Amino acid sequence: MGALVAGFPSKLLPVMPGTKVVASSFDKSTSPATAALVGSTAAKPAAVVAYYTKALEAQGFKPVPGNTVGSVASKDFVRAGNETVNIAVPATGGISTFTIGANVTPESVK
């Protein structure tokens, strides 16, 4: 646990304060470029979704309607029609372990 992979686009997907990084990945050699972050936090799922909604909206992403998949907090975002981010935040025993996946143009993560 701990560090982000080298070159991880932390401007695109910032690490929420108080989060332990469980895993991360980044590949800008593909189109779209892909980035993923798995984090664990004591924050409630709604707080995690709110943090990333604010961070992504500041970068021009628009939230897609819908806030859950089954009983799991989940939110999708779209930018420029073809760039997407999804966050899913299941909570177990007071810990939220969230996964964020982003598919963006390679140019946007230079």
C-alpha positions as CSV (number, residue, x, y, z in Angstrom):
1,M,0.0,0.0,0.0
2,G,1.1,3.6,-0.3
3,A,2.5,5.2,-3.3
4,L,1.0,6.1,-6.7
5,V,2.6,4.5,-9.8
6,A,5.2,6.7,-11.5
7,G,3.6,9.3,-13.7
8,F,0.1,8.9,-12.2
9,P,-2.1,11.9,-13.3
10,S,-2.8,13.2,-9.8
11,K,-4.2,16.4,-11.2
12,L,-6.8,14.3,-13.0
13,L,-7.5,12.0,-10.1
14,P,-6.3,13.6,-6.9
15,V,-5.9,11.5,-3.8
16,M,-8.6,12.5,-1.4
17,P,-7.1,13.7,2.0
18,G,-7.1,10.9,4.6
19,T,-7.0,8.2,1.9
20,K,-4.6,5.2,1.9
21,V,-3.7,4.4,-1.7
22,V,-4.3,0.6,-2.1
23,A,-3.4,0.4,-5.8
24,S,-3.0,2.6,-8.8
25,S,-2.3,2.2,-12.5
26,F,-1.7,4.5,-15.5
27,D,-1.2,3.8,-19.2
28,K,-0.9,6.8,-21.5
29,S,0.4,4.6,-24.4
30,T,-3.2,3.7,-25.3
31,S,-6.0,5.9,-26.7
32,P,-7.8,6.5,-24.6
33,A,-5.2,6.7,-21.8
34,T,-6.4,4.9,-18.7
35,A,-5.8,5.7,-15.1
36,A,-7.2,3.8,-12.1
37,L,-7.0,4.5,-8.3
38,V,-8.1,2.3,-5.5
39,G,-8.2,4.0,-2.1
40,S,-9.4,3.2,1.4
41,T,-10.8,5.9,3.7
42,A,-12.9,6.3,6.8
43,A,-15.0,8.9,5.0
44,K,-18.6,8.0,4.1
45,P,-19.3,7.0,0.5
46,A,-21.3,10.2,-0.1
47,A,-18.3,12.3,1.1
48,V,-16.0,10.4,-1.3
49,V,-18.4,11.0,-4.2
50,A,-18.8,14.7,-3.3
51,Y,-15.0,15.2,-3.2
52,Y,-14.4,13.6,-6.6
53,T,-17.5,15.3,-8.1
54,K,-16.0,18.7,-7.2
55,A,-12.5,17.7,-8.4
56,L,-13.8,16.4,-11.8
57,E,-16.3,19.2,-12.4
58,A,-13.4,21.7,-12.0
59,Q,-11.8,19.9,-14.9
60,G,-14.8,20.1,-17.2
61,F,-16.4,16.7,-16.5
62,K,-20.1,16.6,-16.2
63,P,-21.9,14.1,-13.9
64,V,-24.2,11.6,-15.5
65,P,-27.6,11.1,-13.7
66,G,-27.6,8.2,-11.2
67,N,-25.8,7.8,-7.9
68,T,-25.9,4.1,-7.2
69,V,-25.5,0.7,-8.8
70,G,-27.5,-1.6,-6.6
71,S,-26.6,-0.6,-3.0
72,V,-23.2,0.8,-3.9
73,A,-22.5,4.5,-4.3
74,S,-21.4,5.0,-7.9
75,K,-21.1,8.0,-10.2
76,D,-20.1,8.4,-13.8
77,F,-18.7,11.5,-15.5
78,V,-18.2,12.5,-19.1
79,R,-16.1,15.2,-20.8
80,A,-15.9,16.1,-24.5
81,G,-18.2,13.2,-25.3
82,N,-15.5,10.5,-25.2
83,E,-13.7,11.0,-21.9
84,T,-15.2,9.1,-19.0
85,V,-14.6,8.6,-15.3
86,N,-16.4,6.2,-13.0
87,I,-16.2,6.1,-9.2
88,A,-17.6,3.2,-7.1
89,V,-17.6,3.4,-3.3
90,P,-18.7,0.3,-1.5
91,A,-18.5,0.6,2.3
92,T,-17.8,-2.2,4.7
93,G,-17.4,-2.0,8.5
94,G,-17.1,1.8,8.4
95,I,-14.4,1.8,5.7
96,S,-15.0,3.0,2.2
97,T,-12.7,1.3,-0.3
98,F,-13.3,3.2,-3.6
99,T,-12.3,2.5,-7.2
100,I,-11.9,5.3,-9.8
101,G,-11.3,4.5,-13.4
102,A,-10.7,7.2,-16.0
103,N,-10.5,6.9,-19.8
104,V,-9.2,10.2,-21.3
105,T,-7.3,11.5,-24.3
106,P,-3.6,11.0,-23.9
107,E,-3.1,14.7,-24.4
108,S,-5.1,15.6,-21.3
109,V,-2.7,13.8,-19.0
110,K,0.6,15.2,-20.1
